[in-house]
Amino acid sequence: IGHPFGTPHLFVNFSALGEVGERMYFNAYNPNGNFLKLFAVSKTGVITQVSNTRGDQSIADSVSNFSVNPAGTHAYFGAYNSNGNFSKLFKLDSAGSITPVADIKNNASVADSYTGRAHFNGAYYFGAANQNGLFRKLFKIDADENVTQVSNLRGNQSAGDLVTTVSLVEFDDALFFVGNNAASNVRKLYRMGSDGEIVQVSNSSGASNAHDLALNAVFTTAGDSLYFAGYNPSGGYKLFRLSRVESP
């Protein structure tokens, strides 16, 4: 489809993100220089810039964690707002319109520190710092655009539940993530069912005061199992498997 601005060097940072409606979205530099913005390309090859969340064409929007809903009708993403380099959550609809949807800190000049994402049970889940400080909790946006905090594993709003680079994985009709337990602030694997109940499902280390998973733990699904690398009771790093629960 060629270079959208007739200048090849402005297109070097192309990064495909996903398809919403009938357009594919991607990050690319705008005509002002090395300032990443969100662009869309139609099925006929027409390219348009769709984001300017910073309100300045000479400052990057820094779009991240772009996540399309299962129906392909909208997407959520993190980006800097017009107040500065303060990451907030935005929504892109099928027409290409962008609107802010979350301000967890209730302050446009403080970043929500938004990370991680997953569409589950008709809602969108993500990790963000709560209003008490840089204490990461699990939040969700429901179909009516209501934003609510859904985790408080530590039993303390001034203590973080989630690791910084939280991963959210859907498996066996539930959402799995790595969180810090209340007893000793160590990393365990948690499961949230469709009823919203969150329970700890791992104890590979054999102790409530020892980490089961590394800080940047990787876990994935394959067939009827969820796999994760974790610590055993001897402190060795091993591969563990969580099997799908069989229906009665």
N, C-alpha and C positions, 0 to 999 in steps of 0.2 A: 504493500500500500504506500510505500515511499515515506519520505520524511515530512511530517505535518507542517513544518515551518520553512521548508526549503533549505535548511541548514543542518546537515547530518550530525554535527557534533552536539546539537541540542537534544538528540534522541538516544544518546549512549547509555543512559541509565534506565532504559525500559524495563519495567517489572510488572508482569501480568498478575492480576489479583483475583478476578472472578467475573462472572457474567450475571447481570441483573436485568430483568426484562429482556430486551433484544439487543443489548449493548454489552461489550466486553470492556472492563475497566482496568486501568493500569497506571502506574506511577511513571512520570517522565519530567524532564526539565522543561520549563516554560521558555518563551522567547527572551525573557529578561536575563537569563543566565542559568547558573546551576542551582535553580530553585525548584525542588520537587513539588509538583501539584498532581492532583488526580485528573486523569483524562478518560474519555470514553471513545470507543470506535464502534460505529454502527455496522450492520450487516452489509451495507453498501460501501463501507470503507471510509465514511466520513468521521473525522477525528475532531473532538471538541474538548476543551478544558472545562471541568465541572466543579472543581474545588478552588476556593480561596479563603479557607477558614481563618487564616492569619490576617486577612483584610489588606494584604500588601503583596503585590506581584513580585517584589524583590526579596521576599522571605519565604522559605520553604514551609509547606503545611505539615510535613512529616507525618503523612498518613501511615498508620500501622495497624496490624491485627484486623485486616479487612475480612469480614466474615459474612457470607451470603446465607440467607435462611433457606431451608430445604426446598421451598416452593420457588425460589429464585425471584421473588417479588421485591425484596429489599435487602440491604446489607447494613451492618454496623461497622464502625471503624474508629480508631483513636486518631486524633490530630490536634495540633496546636490551635488555640483560639485567638481571637483578635487582640486580646490583652497582652499577649507575649507568648513565650515558649511554655505554655501551660496546657498539658494534654487533657482533653475532654473527650467524651464519647459523642459521636455523630451518627445520624441515620441517613442513608441514601435510598430514595424510593425508585420505583420502576421508571419514573419520568426523568430521573437524574437530579431531582431536587435534594438538597442537603439541609438537614436541620439538626441543631444540638438536642440531645435527648437526656443527658445526665450531667449533673453538677454535684457530685457526691460531697465535695468539700464545702458546697454552698458559698463559694467564693471564686469568681471568674479569674482571679489573679493567683490562684493556687492550683497546682496540678492535681488531678485525681489519681495519677500514677496507675493508669489503666493498663492491665495486661491480661492475657489469656482470654479465651472465648469458647463458647459452645452453645449450639441450639439444642434444647432438650425439653421435651414435654410441653411444647407450645410456647416456650419462653427462651430468652437469650440470657446466658449466664456469663459473668466476667469477674475478674478480681480487681479491686481498687482499694486505695487507702480511704479509711473512714474520716469523719469530721474531727476525731480526737487527735489526729496526727498521721504519721506514716505507718499506720497499723492496717495491714491488708486483710480485707474480709471478702467473702463471696457475695456478690449481688446478682439480681436478676431484673430484667425488663419483661413485663408480661404483654399480652396482646393489646392492652389498653395504654401502653407506654408508661405504666407505673413502675418506678424504680424502688426496689426494696432490698435491704440487707437480709441474707438468708443464713449466714453462718456466724457463730460466735463460739468456736471450739474452745477458746481459752477461758470463756466465761468472764471476759474482761474486755471492754471496748478500747482500752489503752494497751492492748497486747495483740500482735498480729497473728492471724490464723494461718495465713498462706505463705508459701515461699515466694520470693520475688518473681521468678519466672514460672508462675503456676501453669500447669497443663491440665486441661479439662478433657476427659475422654468418656464418651458415651459407650456403655457396654451392658448387656443383659438388662435392658430397660432401666438403667440407672446411670448416674453421672459420677465418675471417679476422679479424685484429685488428691494431691499431696498436701497435708496440713500439719500444723503443730498441735500436739496434744496439750491438755490442760495440766496434766501432772508434772511434766518436766520440760515443756517447750521443745520436744523432739519430733522429728518428722515421721509420720505414719501415713498409710494409705486409707482414705475415707471414701465412703459410698453414700450418695444421696439418691433415694428412691423417688418414684413419681409422686409420693405423698409428702415430699419435702423433708423427710426425716434423714438426718445425717448420722452415720455410725462409723466407727473405726473398724476396718476389716483386716488390717495387717498387724502382725507382731513378730516379724521374722527374726528380729534381734533377741526375742525372748524376754525383753525387759521394758517396762513402761518409761524408763529414763534413758533409753538408748535409741539412736536413730535406726529406722528401718531402711530409709532411702537416702541417697545422696542429695546434695543441695539442688543440683540440676538433673534430678532423676528422670529417666526416660522410661515410659511404659506404653505398651501398644497392645492391640488386639489381633488375634489370629485364630480363625475358626471359632471354636466354642470356649476360648480361653483368653484371659488378659495376662500379659507377661510384664514383669518389672524386675529390674536389677536392684537387689537389696542386700542388707547385711544379715548374716546369720548369727547365732549366739556366740560364735567364736570371733566375730568381727570380720569374717571373710566376706567378700563381695561376690554374691552368687545370683543366678537367675531363678526367679520364682514364678509360679503360675497360679492364677486364680481361675477356677473353672466356673462355667455358667451354671446357675442354679436350675436344676431340672424341675419342670412343672409336675405337681402331684397327679 
